[in-house]
């Protein structure tokens, strides 16, 4: 008979033991527990995972929106602004890490420009030109889209809001939504405000065609830490 060795670390086993899997925790208690059970030596991300009562196969029930997290995610993302010459200065002043035009779009298409940004924004006039790079940017989730507030005439506003903590989210094929909500080093109050803002954003984009319970379950976890089930207020 083959013996399967338990490779789980003692620290992780101890952390898991602190969580009652049969219990649904109040938010304040869950936040404290998630921070307590973070066993890694770095400042781990805190994530929210929500199971939704939607049918992801139906286009009118797809969730794709943005949320302004009051305290950001704790991670600095590099932003590329695709703009015409008239908007280059505004993009730079707002803090865009890269300011690109038509020439850079062509280079992305042919592979001669390394993609080093996490989010792309664009002015409406640049979108037809960006079509040539869609096959490269699309699969990476980097194509600007009006639904995620990454296309607009006020490029300064787009970049500034993203730098302050605006985050885009969408459902996966299993009707779940996942969102980084901060870091273990955040205060309990900061995490609570971010989580509340995210849940409120989810409620605002509830599809009209959904039936039954919309927010079916919510879990809070730190990176590589055990998940904690949280009470959901519909």
Buried (B, 14 or more C-beta within 10 A) or exposed (E): EEEEEEEEEEEBEEBBEEBEEEEEBEBEEBBBBBBBBBBEEEBBBBBBBBBBBBBBEEEEBBBEBBBBBEBBBBEEBEBBBBBBEEBBEBBBEBBBBBBBBEEBBBBBBEEEBEBEBBBBBBBEEBBEBBEBBBEBBEEEEBBBBEEBBBBBEEBBBBBBBBBEBBBBBBBEEEBBBEBBBBBBEBEEEBBBBBBBBBBEBBEEBBBEEBEEEBBBBBBBBBBEBBBBBBEBEE
